[in-house]
Amino acid sequence: MSRPDWWPDPASLAAVAIGGAIGGVSRHLALEAGRAPWTTLGVNVVGCAAIGVLMVLAVDRWPDVRLLRPLLGTGVLGGFTTFSTYAADVDGLARAGRWLTAAGYLIATPVLCLGAVAVAVAVTRLLVERRTS
């Protein structure tokens, strides 16, 4: 019996699962070592920067490495970054009456994360182009 067209191949599923375990444990350790919400912010910014680097490398340098994106992108970095903890942190700050901090954190996180991706993509492309020329 063959698998349906929409079902991923077992190697991709395994790569996502292994990577997700690594990323999730890494995030848990970082959050245990730091203070919410600032450690969550740091994890998300670092993870987004790493996603920017990975996407340039996966698309421009190593497009034929089939399991790179499932393992590192969806798996490790998807498990490492966390939107749910960010949302819970905003809620916790608001419930504690720290409205200004909650609002600043709510706005700063996506701005810093998108900025981290943009800077990482630009710097990685510059370095890749410099190395190949």
N, CA, C and O atoms as a Tinker XYZ file with bonds, in Angstrom:
   532  protein
     1  N      0.849000   -1.177000    0.000000    73     2
     2  CA     0.000000    0.000000    0.000000    64     1     3
     3  C      0.888000    1.231000    0.000000    63     2     4     5
     4  O      1.794000    1.343000    0.826000    81     3
     5  N      0.640000    2.146000   -0.908000    73     3     6
     6  CA     1.456000    3.352000   -0.989000    64     5     7
     7  C      0.838000    4.445000   -0.121000    63     6     8     9
     8  O     -0.354000    4.428000    0.186000    81     7
     9  N      1.689000    5.395000    0.265000    73     7    10
    10  CA     1.209000    6.514000    1.085000    64     9    11
    11  C      0.518000    7.529000    0.185000    63    10    12    13
    12  O      0.847000    7.636000   -0.996000    81    11
    13  N     -0.432000    8.271000    0.733000    73    11    14
    14  CA    -1.100000    9.300000   -0.070000    64    13    15
    15  C     -0.119000   10.402000   -0.469000    63    14    16    17
    16  O      0.880000   10.625000    0.216000    81    15
    17  N     -0.401000   11.084000   -1.568000    73    15    18
    18  CA     0.471000   12.150000   -2.060000    64    17    19
    19  C      0.674000   13.267000   -1.040000    63    18    20    21
    20  O      1.741000   13.879000   -0.993000    81    19
    21  N     -0.332000   13.533000   -0.232000    73    19    22
    22  CA    -0.268000   14.632000    0.724000    64    21    23
    23  C      0.522000   14.268000    1.978000    63    22    24    25
    24  O      0.850000   15.157000    2.765000    81    23
    25  N      0.832000   13.005000    2.187000    73    23    26
    26  CA     1.532000   12.567000    3.401000    64    25    27
    27  C      3.048000   12.656000    3.188000    63    26    28    29
    28  O      3.558000   12.128000    2.200000    81    27
    29  N      3.780000   13.319000    4.106000    73    27    30
    30  CA     5.232000   13.451000    3.925000    64    29    31
    31  C      5.934000   12.102000    4.031000    63    30    32    33
    32  O      5.422000   11.146000    4.614000    81    31
    33  N      7.107000   12.066000    3.452000    73    31    34
    34  CA     7.844000   10.813000    3.510000    64    33    35
    35  C      8.380000   10.602000    4.927000    63    34    36    37
    36  O      8.567000   11.569000    5.665000    81    35
    37  N      8.630000    9.348000    5.312000    73    35    38
    38  CA     9.068000    9.042000    6.673000    64    37    39
    39  C     10.369000    9.744000    7.075000    63    38    40    41
    40  O     10.530000   10.114000    8.238000    81    39
    41  N     11.285000    9.931000    6.146000    73    39    42
    42  CA    12.544000   10.602000    6.484000    64    41    43
    43  C     12.296000   12.051000    6.885000    63    42    44    45
    44  O     12.915000   12.542000    7.829000    81    43
    45  N     11.404000   12.742000    6.186000    73    43    46
    46  CA    11.070000   14.123000    6.550000    64    45    47
    47  C     10.397000   14.189000    7.914000    63    46    48    49
    48  O     10.712000   15.061000    8.724000    81    47
    49  N      9.482000   13.279000    8.167000    73    47    50
    50  CA     8.820000   13.247000    9.474000    64    49    51
    51  C      9.826000   12.993000   10.593000    63    50    52    53
    52  O      9.762000   13.625000   11.647000    81    51
    53  N     10.739000   12.080000   10.362000    73    51    54
    54  CA    11.759000   11.786000   11.374000    64    53    55
    55  C     12.661000   12.999000   11.599000    63    54    56    57
    56  O     13.013000   13.313000   12.736000    81    55
    57  N     13.029000   13.674000   10.521000    73    55    58
    58  CA    13.880000   14.867000   10.645000    64    57    59
    59  C     13.174000   15.954000   11.454000    63    58    60    61
    60  O     13.791000   16.578000   12.318000    81    59
    61  N     11.894000   16.186000   11.186000    73    59    62
    62  CA    11.139000   17.188000   11.939000    64    61    63
    63  C     11.031000   16.779000   13.406000    63    62    64    65
    64  O     11.199000   17.610000   14.298000    81    63
    65  N     10.754000   15.518000   13.654000    73    63    66
    66  CA    10.605000   15.041000   15.036000    64    65    67
    67  C     11.910000   15.165000   15.819000    63    66    68    69
    68  O     11.915000   15.647000   16.952000    81    67
    69  N     12.996000   14.736000   15.225000    73    67    70
    70  CA    14.299000   14.820000   15.897000    64    69    71
    71  C     14.683000   16.285000   16.116000    63    70    72    73
    72  O     15.102000   16.668000   17.209000    81    71
    73  N     14.536000   17.093000   15.075000    73    71    74
    74  CA    14.848000   18.507000   15.202000    64    73    75
    75  C     13.955000   19.203000   16.214000    63    74    76    77
    76  O     14.433000   20.021000   17.000000    81    75
    77  N     12.668000   18.891000   16.207000    73    75    78
    78  CA    11.739000   19.488000   17.162000    64    77    79
    79  C     12.092000   19.158000   18.597000    63    78    80    81
    80  O     11.968000   19.998000   19.487000    81    79
    81  N     12.534000   17.927000   18.817000    73    79    82
    82  CA    12.962000   17.542000   20.168000    64    81    83
    83  C     14.177000   18.355000   20.595000    63    82    84    85
    84  O     14.239000   18.838000   21.726000    81    83
    85  N     15.127000   18.505000   19.707000    73    83    86
    86  CA    16.335000   19.281000   20.019000    64    85    87
    87  C     15.972000   20.748000   20.281000    63    86    88    89
    88  O     16.419000   21.331000   21.269000    81    87
    89  N     15.169000   21.335000   19.406000    73    87    90
    90  CA    14.782000   22.732000   19.566000    64    89    91
    91  C     13.937000   22.970000   20.804000    63    90    92    93
    92  O     14.151000   23.942000   21.527000    81    91
    93  N     12.987000   22.098000   21.049000    73    91    94
    94  CA    12.121000   22.244000   22.217000    64    93    95
    95  C     12.890000   22.126000   23.526000    63    94    96    97
    96  O     12.665000   22.904000   24.454000    81    95
    97  N     13.789000   21.166000   23.603000    73    95    98
    98  CA    14.617000   21.013000   24.808000    64    97    99
    99  C     15.535000   22.224000   24.970000    63    98   100   101
   100  O     15.726000   22.713000   26.083000    81    99
   101  N     16.101000   22.707000   23.874000    73    99   102
   102  CA    16.972000   23.888000   23.938000    64   101   103
   103  C     16.199000   25.104000   24.453000    63   102   104   105
   104  O     16.702000   25.853000   25.290000    81   103
   105  N     14.990000   25.296000   23.958000    73   103   106
   106  CA    14.162000   26.414000   24.426000    64   105   107
   107  C     13.837000   26.253000   25.897000    63   106   108   109
   108  O     13.928000   27.212000   26.664000    81   107
   109  N     13.460000   25.056000   26.296000    73   107   110
   110  CA    13.131000   24.801000   27.702000    64   109   111
   111  C     14.319000   25.136000   28.602000    63   110   112   113
   112  O     14.154000   25.785000   29.635000    81   111
   113  N     15.503000   24.700000   28.217000    73   111   114
   114  CA    16.695000   24.994000   29.019000    64   113   115
   115  C     16.970000   26.491000   29.086000    63   114   116   117
   116  O     17.319000   27.010000   30.146000    81   115
   117  N     16.817000   27.184000   27.965000    73   115   118
   118  CA    17.031000   28.633000   27.955000    64   117   119
   119  C     16.026000   29.334000   28.859000    63   118   120   121
   120  O     16.395000   30.226000   29.624000    81   119
   121  N     14.760000   28.936000   28.777000    73   119   122
   122  CA    13.732000   29.572000   29.589000    64   121   123
   123  C     13.908000   29.259000   31.070000    63   122   124   125
   124  O     13.616000   30.102000   31.918000    81   123
   125  N     14.376000   28.074000   31.385000    73   123   126
   126  CA    14.649000   27.717000   32.779000    64   125   127
   127  C     15.812000   28.530000   33.336000    63   126   128   129
   128  O     15.829000   28.866000   34.520000    81   127
   129  N     16.777000   28.845000   32.488000    73   127   130
   130  CA    17.968000   29.573000   32.933000    64   129   131
   131  C     17.736000   31.078000   33.009000    63   130   132   133
   132  O     18.467000   31.776000   33.712000    81   131
   133  N     16.734000   31.590000   32.299000    73   131   134
   134  CA    16.529000   33.036000   32.211000    64   133   135
   135  C     15.265000   33.486000   32.900000    63   134   136   137
   136  O     14.652000   32.742000   33.665000    81   135
   137  N     14.890000   34.706000   32.617000    73   135   138
   138  CA    13.693000   35.304000   33.199000    64   137   139
   139  C     12.712000   35.680000   32.107000    63   138   140   141
   140  O     13.056000   36.386000   31.160000    81   139
   141  N     11.478000   35.197000   32.250000    73   139   142
   142  CA    10.431000   35.573000   31.307000    64   141   143
   143  C     10.046000   37.012000   31.597000    63   142   144   145
   144  O     10.105000   37.406000   32.761000    81   143
   145  N      9.670000   37.794000   30.659000    73   143   146
   146  CA     9.508000   37.493000   29.249000    64   145   147
   147  C     10.771000   37.738000   28.428000    63   146   148   149
   148  O     10.784000   37.475000   27.226000    81   147
   149  N     11.822000   38.233000   29.056000    73   147   150
   150  CA    13.000000   38.679000   28.295000    64   149   151
   151  C     13.768000   37.518000   27.692000    63   150   152   153
   152  O     14.347000   37.659000   26.614000    81   151
   153  N     13.785000   36.382000   28.358000    73   151   154
   154  CA    14.439000   35.220000   27.752000    64   153   155
   155  C     13.637000   34.731000   26.552000    63   154   156   157
   156  O     14.214000   34.320000   25.546000    81   155
   157  N     12.322000   34.772000   26.652000    73   155   158
   158  CA    11.475000   34.399000   25.512000    64   157   159
   159  C     11.767000   35.310000   24.322000    63   158   160   161
   160  O     11.888000   34.846000   23.188000    81   159
   161  N     11.877000   36.606000   24.592000    73   159   162
   162  CA    12.209000   37.555000   23.530000    64   161   163
   163  C     13.554000   37.203000   22.906000    63   162   164   165
   164  O     13.681000   37.176000   21.682000    81   163
   165  N     14.547000   36.936000   23.727000    73   163   166
   166  CA    15.876000   36.573000   23.218000    64   165   167
   167  C     15.853000   35.304000   22.396000    63   166   168   169
   168  O     16.467000   35.238000   21.331000    81   167
   169  N     15.149000   34.295000   22.882000    73   167   170
   170  CA    15.034000   33.031000   22.149000    64   169   171
   171  C     14.400000   33.273000   20.783000    63   170   172   173
   172  O     14.880000   32.757000   19.773000    81   171
   173  N     13.336000   34.048000   20.749000    73   171   174
   174  CA    12.643000   34.285000   19.482000    64   173   175
   175  C     13.479000   35.112000   18.513000    63   174   176   177
   176  O     13.488000   34.832000   17.314000    81   175
   177  N     14.179000   36.122000   19.011000    73   175   178
   178  CA    15.020000   36.936000   18.124000    64   177   179
   179  C     16.182000   36.113000   17.581000    63   178   180   181
   180  O     16.464000   36.155000   16.384000    81   179
   181  N     16.860000   35.364000   18.450000    73   179   182
   182  CA    17.971000   34.514000   18.000000    64   181   183
   183  C     17.466000   33.450000   17.027000    63   182   184   185
   184  O     18.096000   33.199000   15.999000    81   183
   185  N     16.340000   32.828000   17.347000    73   183   186
   186  CA    15.775000   31.813000   16.459000    64   185   187
   187  C     15.393000   32.377000   15.101000    63   186   188   189
   188  O     15.614000   31.730000   14.077000    81   187
   189  N     14.821000   33.575000   15.080000    73   187   190
   190  CA    14.453000   34.195000   13.810000    64   189   191
   191  C     15.685000   34.558000   12.982000    63   190   192   193
   192  O     15.687000   34.398000   11.761000    81   191
   193  N     16.725000   35.043000   13.645000    73   191   194
   194  CA    17.977000   35.319000   12.928000    64   193   195
   195  C     18.530000   34.028000   12.330000    63   194   196   197
   196  O     18.981000   34.014000   11.185000    81   195
   197  N     18.495000   32.959000   13.097000    73   195   198
   198  CA    18.983000   31.671000   12.591000    64   197   199
   199  C     18.138000   31.179000   11.414000    63   198   200   201
   200  O     18.666000   30.587000   10.473000    81   199
   201  N     16.835000   31.423000   11.468000    73   199   202
   202  CA    15.961000   31.049000   10.345000    64   201   203
   203  C     16.364000   31.830000    9.095000    63   202   204   205
   204  O     16.390000   31.271000    7.998000    81   203
   205  N     16.677000   33.113000    9.250000    73   203   206
   206  CA    17.128000   33.910000    8.107000    64   205   207
   207  C     18.395000   33.355000    7.487000    63   206   208   209
   208  O     18.499000   33.249000    6.265000    81   207
   209  N     19.361000   33.000000    8.328000    73   207   210
   210  CA    20.608000   32.402000    7.837000    64   209   211
   211  C     20.310000   31.079000    7.144000    63   210   212   213
   212  O     20.779000   30.830000    6.033000    81   211
   213  N     19.533000   30.240000    7.800000    73   211   214
   214  CA    19.223000   28.913000    7.255000    64   213   215
   215  C     18.539000   28.998000    5.901000    63   214   216   217
   216  O     18.885000   28.251000    4.986000    81   215
   217  N     17.576000   29.897000    5.760000    73   215   218
   218  CA    16.848000   29.965000    4.502000    64   217   219
   219  C     17.746000   30.400000    3.348000    63   218   220   221
   220  O     17.604000   29.894000    2.235000    81   219
   221  N     18.655000   31.319000    3.591000    73   219   222
   222  CA    19.591000   31.705000    2.528000    64   221   223
   223  C     20.469000   30.512000    2.162000    63   222   224   225
   224  O     20.654000   30.211000    0.983000    81   223
   225  N     21.003000   29.842000    3.162000    73   223   226
   226  CA    21.879000   28.704000    2.881000    64   225   227
   227  C     21.123000   27.555000    2.219000    63   226   228   229
   228  O     21.619000   26.936000    1.278000    81   227
   229  N     19.924000   27.279000    2.715000    73   227   230
   230  CA    19.146000   26.164000    2.165000    64   229   231
   231  C     18.710000   26.429000    0.729000    63   230   232   233
   232  O     18.659000   25.505000   -0.083000    81   231
   233  N     18.401000   27.669000    0.412000    73   231   234
   234  CA    17.915000   27.992000   -0.934000    64   233   235
   235  C     19.069000   28.286000   -1.895000    63   234   236   237
   236  O     19.085000   27.795000   -3.023000    81   235
   237  N     20.029000   29.087000   -1.442000    73   235   238
   238  CA    21.094000   29.553000   -2.340000    64   237   239
   239  C     22.321000   28.640000   -2.400000    63   238   240   241
   240  O     22.937000   28.502000   -3.456000    81   239
   241  N     22.669000   28.033000   -1.300000    73   239   242
   242  CA    23.915000   27.254000   -1.263000    64   241   243
   243  C     23.697000   25.750000   -1.354000    63   242   244   245
   244  O     24.400000   25.064000   -2.096000    81   243
   245  N     22.740000   25.244000   -0.614000    73   243   246
   246  CA    22.540000   23.796000   -0.545000    64   245   247
   247  C     21.099000   23.398000   -0.868000    63   246   248   249
   248  O     20.445000   22.755000   -0.047000    81   247
   249  N     20.595000   23.765000   -2.042000    73   247   250
   250  CA    19.198000   23.460000   -2.358000    64   249   251
   251  C     18.922000   21.961000   -2.510000    63   250   252   253
   252  O     17.771000   21.531000   -2.432000    81   251
   253  N     19.960000   21.181000   -2.723000    73   251   254
   254  CA    19.759000   19.746000   -2.930000    64   253   255
   255  C     19.837000   18.928000   -1.644000    63   254   256   257
   256  O     19.637000   17.714000   -1.676000    81   255
   257  N     20.124000   19.573000   -0.514000    73   255   258
   258  CA    20.161000   18.852000    0.763000    64   257   259
   259  C     18.716000   18.737000    1.246000    63   258   260   261
   260  O     18.176000   19.651000    1.868000    81   259
   261  N     18.116000   17.610000    0.949000    73   259   262
   262  CA    16.673000   17.419000    1.078000    64   261   263
   263  C     16.139000   17.576000    2.495000    63   262   264   265
   264  O     15.053000   18.129000    2.670000    81   263
   265  N     16.840000   17.124000    3.488000    73   263   266
   266  CA    16.302000   17.145000    4.852000    64   265   267
   267  C     16.783000   18.331000    5.682000    63   266   268   269
   268  O     16.483000   18.413000    6.874000    81   267
   269  N     17.522000   19.250000    5.068000    73   267   270
   270  CA    18.049000   20.393000    5.807000    64   269   271
   271  C     16.925000   21.262000    6.391000    63   270   272   273
   272  O     16.929000   21.572000    7.582000    81   271
   273  N     15.975000   21.646000    5.551000    73   271   274
   274  CA    14.884000   22.503000    6.031000    64   273   275
   275  C     13.967000   21.788000    7.014000    63   274   276   277
   276  O     13.612000   22.386000    8.029000    81   275
   277  N     13.562000   20.532000    6.771000    73   275   278
   278  CA    12.723000   19.870000    7.783000    64   277   279
   279  C     13.452000   19.688000    9.122000    63   278   280   281
   280  O     12.856000   19.877000   10.182000    81   279
   281  N     14.712000   19.330000    9.074000    73   279   282
   282  CA    15.450000   19.097000   10.314000    64   281   283
   283  C     15.713000   20.397000   11.066000    63   282   284   285
   284  O     15.340000   20.532000   12.231000    81   283
   285  N     16.353000   21.352000   10.398000    73   283   286
   286  CA    16.771000   22.571000   11.084000    64   285   287
   287  C     15.694000   23.657000   11.114000    63   286   288   289
   288  O     15.529000   24.329000   12.132000    81   287
   289  N     14.963000   23.838000   10.015000    73   287   290
   290  CA    13.956000   24.893000    9.958000    64   289   291
   291  C     12.712000   24.545000   10.747000    63   290   292   293
   292  O     12.441000   25.139000   11.791000    81   291
   293  N     11.955000   23.581000   10.246000    73   291   294
   294  CA    10.718000   23.186000   10.918000    64   293   295
   295  C     11.004000   22.550000   12.267000    63   294   296   297
   296  O     10.317000   22.832000   13.248000    81   295
   297  N     12.012000   21.695000   12.321000    73   295   298
   298  CA    12.315000   20.967000   13.542000    64   297   299
   299  C     13.006000   21.801000   14.603000    63   298   300   301
   300  O     12.361000   22.266000   15.542000    81   299
   301  N     14.308000   21.996000   14.466000    73   299   302
   302  CA    15.087000   22.665000   15.517000    64   301   303
   303  C     14.582000   24.086000   15.761000    63   302   304   305
   304  O     14.243000   24.434000   16.892000    81   303
   305  N     14.530000   24.902000   14.720000    73   303   306
   306  CA    14.167000   26.303000   14.923000    64   305   307
   307  C     12.677000   26.487000   15.180000    63   306   308   309
   308  O     12.282000   27.410000   15.893000    81   307
   309  N     11.852000   25.625000   14.609000    73   307   310
   310  CA    10.425000   25.662000   14.936000    64   309   311
   311  C     10.168000   25.269000   16.381000    63   310   312   313
   312  O      9.280000   25.825000   17.028000    81   311
   313  N     10.938000   24.317000   16.890000    73   311   314
   314  CA    10.810000   23.923000   18.291000    64   313   315
   315  C     11.439000   24.920000   19.245000    63   314   316   317
   316  O     11.005000   25.058000   20.388000    81   315
   317  N     12.462000   25.613000   18.770000    73   315   318
   318  CA    13.176000   26.570000   19.623000    64   317   319
   319  C     12.380000   27.862000   19.792000    63   318   320   321
   320  O     12.231000   28.352000   20.912000    81   319
   321  N     11.869000   28.418000   18.695000    73   319   322
   322  CA    11.100000   29.667000   18.788000    64   321   323
   323  C      9.703000   29.357000   19.325000    63   322   324   325
   324  O      9.233000   28.223000   19.239000    81   323
   325  N      9.052000   30.371000   19.874000    73   323   326
   326  CA     7.772000   30.102000   20.510000    64   325   327
   327  C      6.838000   31.296000   20.478000    63   326   328   329
   328  O      7.080000   32.306000   21.140000    81   327
   329  N      5.780000   31.177000   19.714000    73   327   330
   330  CA     4.754000   32.217000   19.704000    64   329   331
   331  C      3.829000   32.054000   20.902000    63   330   332   333
   332  O      3.350000   33.044000   21.457000    81   331
   333  N      3.574000   30.813000   21.305000    73   331   334
   334  CA     2.645000   30.577000   22.415000    64   333   335
   335  C      3.181000   31.141000   23.727000    63   334   336   337
   336  O      2.416000   31.719000   24.500000    81   335
   337  N      4.464000   30.990000   23.995000    73   335   338
   338  CA     5.032000   31.539000   25.223000    64   337   339
   339  C      5.039000   33.060000   25.170000    63   338   340   341
   340  O      4.804000   33.718000   26.183000    81   339
   341  N      5.307000   33.618000   24.003000    73   339   342
   342  CA     5.231000   35.071000   23.815000    64   341   343
   343  C      3.833000   35.565000   24.169000    63   342   344   345
   344  O      3.692000   36.542000   24.905000    81   343
   345  N      2.801000   34.904000   23.657000    73   343   346
   346  CA     1.423000   35.301000   23.945000    64   345   347
   347  C      1.108000   35.146000   25.435000    63   346   348   349
   348  O      0.454000   36.008000   26.022000    81   347
   349  N      1.565000   34.066000   26.041000    73   347   350
   350  CA     1.338000   33.862000   27.471000    64   349   351
   351  C      2.075000   34.910000   28.306000    63   350   352   353
   352  O      1.566000   35.360000   29.332000    81   351
   353  N      3.270000   35.296000   27.867000    73   351   354
   354  CA     4.014000   36.345000   28.572000    64   353   355
   355  C      3.277000   37.683000   28.515000    63   354   356   357
   356  O      3.196000   38.391000   29.518000    81   355
   357  N      2.739000   38.030000   27.341000    73   355   358
   358  CA     1.965000   39.274000   27.217000    64   357   359
   359  C      0.769000   39.218000   28.158000    63   358   360   361
   360  O      0.491000   40.182000   28.872000    81   359
   361  N      0.069000   38.101000   28.160000    73   359   362
   362  CA    -1.091000   37.932000   29.031000    64   361   363
   363  C     -0.692000   38.051000   30.504000    63   362   364   365
   364  O     -1.375000   38.721000   31.279000    81   363
   365  N      0.401000   37.410000   30.887000    73   363   366
   366  CA     0.856000   37.473000   32.278000    64   365   367
   367  C      1.225000   38.882000   32.711000    63   366   368   369
   368  O      0.898000   39.307000   33.820000    81   367
   369  N      1.907000   39.603000   31.832000    73   367   370
   370  CA     2.251000   40.994000   32.147000    64   369   371
   371  C      0.997000   41.847000   32.307000    63   370   372   373
   372  O      0.907000   42.651000   33.235000    81   371
   373  N      0.034000   41.676000   31.413000    73   371   374
   374  CA    -1.207000   42.443000   31.478000    64   373   375
   375  C     -1.988000   42.099000   32.748000    63   374   376   377
   376  O     -2.494000   42.995000   33.424000    81   375
   377  N     -2.086000   40.826000   33.073000    73   375   378
   378  CA    -2.818000   40.410000   34.280000    64   377   379
   379  C     -2.157000   40.935000   35.555000    63   378   380   381
   380  O     -2.825000   41.183000   36.559000    81   379
   381  N     -0.829000   41.100000   35.498000    73   379   382
   382  CA    -0.108000   41.644000   36.653000    64   381   383
   383  C     -0.202000   43.165000   36.716000    63   382   384   385
   384  O      0.375000   43.784000   37.610000    81   383
   385  N     -0.923000   43.770000   35.775000    73   383   386
   386  CA    -1.090000   45.212000   35.768000    64   385   387
   387  C      0.088000   45.961000   35.170000    63   386   388   389
   388  O      0.180000   47.182000   35.296000    81   387
   389  N      0.977000   45.244000   34.526000    73   387   390
   390  CA     2.149000   45.868000   33.904000    64   389   391
   391  C      1.817000   46.170000   32.440000    63   390   392   393
   392  O      2.432000   45.626000   31.523000    81   391
   393  N      0.838000   47.045000   32.246000    73   391   394
   394  CA     0.284000   47.328000   30.924000    64   393   395
   395  C      1.299000   47.905000   29.961000    63   394   396   397
   396  O      1.336000   47.506000   28.797000    81   395
   397  N      2.112000   48.822000   30.411000    73   395   398
   398  CA     3.097000   49.444000   29.529000    64   397   399
   399  C      4.134000   48.421000   29.071000    63   398   400   401
   400  O      4.507000   48.379000   27.899000    81   399
   401  N      4.592000   47.596000   30.014000    73   399   402
   402  CA     5.548000   46.548000   29.655000    64   401   403
   403  C      4.913000   45.545000   28.701000    63   402   404   405
   404  O      5.541000   45.115000   27.733000    81   403
   405  N      3.662000   45.174000   28.977000    73   403   406
   406  CA     2.947000   44.229000   28.101000    64   405   407
   407  C      2.817000   44.784000   26.692000    63   406   408   409
   408  O      3.056000   44.079000   25.712000    81   407
   409  N      2.438000   46.051000   26.597000    73   407   410
   410  CA     2.270000   46.668000   25.276000    64   409   411
   411  C      3.612000   46.773000   24.548000    63   410   412   413
   412  O      3.697000   46.489000   23.353000    81   411
   413  N      4.647000   47.176000   25.262000    73   411   414
   414  CA     5.979000   47.265000   24.651000    64   413   415
   415  C      6.477000   45.925000   24.175000    63   414   416   417
   416  O      7.035000   45.812000   23.084000    81   415
   417  N      6.277000   44.901000   24.992000    73   415   418
   418  CA     6.693000   43.541000   24.645000    64   417   419
   419  C      5.885000   43.015000   23.456000    63   418   420   421
   420  O      6.427000   42.365000   22.562000    81   419
   421  N      4.579000   43.308000   23.461000    73   419   422
   422  CA     3.693000   42.878000   22.377000    64   421   423
   423  C      4.156000   43.445000   21.037000    63   422   424   425
   424  O      4.134000   42.747000   20.023000    81   423
   425  N      4.571000   44.695000   21.034000    73   423   426
   426  CA     5.009000   45.356000   19.798000    64   425   427
   427  C      6.459000   45.018000   19.463000    63   426   428   429
   428  O      6.790000   44.760000   18.306000    81   427
   429  N      7.322000   45.021000   20.478000    73   427   430
   430  CA     8.757000   44.839000   20.235000    64   429   431
   431  C      9.096000   43.452000   19.691000    63   430   432   433
   432  O      9.979000   43.320000   18.844000    81   431
   433  N      8.408000   42.429000   20.166000    73   431   434
   434  CA     8.768000   41.069000   19.743000    64   433   435
   435  C      8.666000   40.875000   18.235000    63   434   436   437
   436  O      9.661000   40.484000   17.626000    81   435
   437  N      7.523000   41.124000   17.593000    73   435   438
   438  CA     7.492000   40.908000   16.139000    64   437   439
   439  C      8.409000   41.853000   15.375000    63   438   440   441
   440  O      8.987000   41.468000   14.359000    81   439
   441  N      8.549000   43.092000   15.858000    73   439   442
   442  CA     9.432000   44.042000   15.176000    64   441   443
   443  C     10.875000   43.544000   15.236000    63   442   444   445
   444  O     11.566000   43.516000   14.217000    81   443
   445  N     11.330000   43.153000   16.420000    73   443   446
   446  CA    12.704000   42.666000   16.569000    64   445   447
   447  C     12.929000   41.345000   15.829000    63   446   448   449
   448  O     13.992000   41.128000   15.247000    81   447
   449  N     11.930000   40.471000   15.855000    73   447   450
   450  CA    12.079000   39.184000   15.168000    64   449   451
   451  C     12.140000   39.362000   13.653000    63   450   452   453
   452  O     12.979000   38.749000   12.993000    81   451
   453  N     11.269000   40.185000   13.104000    73   451   454
   454  CA    11.309000   40.436000   11.661000    64   453   455
   455  C     12.598000   41.158000   11.280000    63   454   456   457
   456  O     13.186000   40.883000   10.233000    81   455
   457  N     13.032000   42.078000   12.130000    73   455   458
   458  CA    14.308000   42.756000   11.890000    64   457   459
   459  C     15.472000   41.788000   11.915000    63   458   460   461
   460  O     16.393000   41.895000   11.106000    81   459
   461  N     15.434000   40.837000   12.849000    73   459   462
   462  CA    16.507000   39.839000   12.940000    64   461   463
   463  C     16.572000   38.981000   11.681000    63   462   464   465
   464  O     17.657000   38.680000   11.186000    81   463
   465  N     15.408000   38.589000   11.166000    73   463   466
   466  CA    15.377000   37.810000    9.918000    64   465   467
   467  C     15.958000   38.640000    8.774000    63   466   468   469
   468  O     16.796000   38.155000    8.015000    81   467
   469  N     15.516000   39.878000    8.655000    73   467   470
   470  CA    15.971000   40.733000    7.551000    64   469   471
   471  C     17.477000   40.967000    7.601000    63   470   472   473
   472  O     18.152000   40.873000    6.576000    81   471
   473  N     18.002000   41.269000    8.769000    73   471   474
   474  CA    19.449000   41.499000    8.906000    64   473   475
   475  C     20.216000   40.214000    8.622000    63   474   476   477
   476  O     21.223000   40.232000    7.915000    81   475
   477  N     19.741000   39.095000    9.175000    73   475   478
   478  CA    20.428000   37.823000    8.964000    64   477   479
   479  C     20.442000   37.433000    7.494000    63   478   480   481
   480  O     21.462000   36.963000    6.990000    81   479
   481  N     19.327000   37.620000    6.804000    73   479   482
   482  CA    19.264000   37.309000    5.369000    64   481   483
   483  C     20.243000   38.189000    4.600000    63   482   484   485
   484  O     21.001000   37.695000    3.764000    81   483
   485  N     20.230000   39.485000    4.879000    73   483   486
   486  CA    21.098000   40.412000    4.151000    64   485   487
   487  C     22.577000   40.098000    4.396000    63   486   488   489
   488  O     23.363000   40.046000    3.450000    81   487
   489  N     22.950000   39.893000    5.637000    73   487   490
   490  CA    24.357000   39.608000    5.959000    64   489   491
   491  C     24.770000   38.262000    5.384000    63   490   492   493
   492  O     25.864000   38.137000    4.833000    81   491
   493  N     23.919000   37.258000    5.503000    73   491   494
   494  CA    24.261000   35.930000    4.967000    64   493   495
   495  C     24.404000   35.983000    3.454000    63   494   496   497
   496  O     25.339000   35.396000    2.907000    81   495
   497  N     23.506000   36.667000    2.770000    73   495   498
   498  CA    23.628000   36.798000    1.307000    64   497   499
   499  C     24.918000   37.507000    0.929000    63   498   500   501
   500  O     25.597000   37.102000   -0.014000    81   499
   501  N     25.255000   38.550000    1.651000    73   499   502
   502  CA    26.499000   39.275000    1.396000    64   501   503
   503  C     27.713000   38.360000    1.573000    63   502   504   505
   504  O     28.628000   38.366000    0.749000    81   503
   505  N     27.714000   37.587000    2.638000    73   503   506
   506  CA    28.833000   36.682000    2.903000    64   505   507
   507  C     28.905000   35.547000    1.879000    63   506   508   509
   508  O     29.989000   35.162000    1.440000    81   507
   509  N     27.736000   35.019000    1.504000    73   507   510
   510  CA    27.704000   33.943000    0.504000    64   509   511
   511  C     28.189000   34.468000   -0.846000    63   510   512   513
   512  O     28.981000   33.807000   -1.518000    81   511
   513  N     27.721000   35.648000   -1.247000    73   511   514
   514  CA    28.155000   36.224000   -2.522000    64   513   515
   515  C     29.634000   36.533000   -2.514000    63   514   516   517
   516  O     30.319000   36.307000   -3.511000    81   515
   517  N     30.139000   37.045000   -1.408000    73   515   518
   518  CA    31.563000   37.367000   -1.294000    64   517   519
   519  C     32.402000   36.098000   -1.381000    63   518   520   521
   520  O     33.469000   36.089000   -1.995000    81   519
   521  N     31.913000   35.033000   -0.766000    73   519   522
   522  CA    32.672000   33.788000   -0.759000    64   521   523
   523  C     32.671000   33.110000   -2.116000    63   522   524   525
   524  O     33.640000   32.439000   -2.470000    81   523
   525  N     31.591000   33.272000   -2.889000    73   523   526
   526  CA    31.496000   32.603000   -4.195000    64   525   527
   527  C     32.129000   33.433000   -5.315000    63   526   528   529
   528  O     32.306000   32.929000   -6.424000    81   527
   529  N     32.466000   34.672000   -5.049000    73   527   530
   530  CA    33.050000   35.480000   -6.120000    64   529   531
   531  C     34.566000   35.531000   -6.042000    63   530   532
   532  O     35.206000   36.173000   -6.875000    81   531
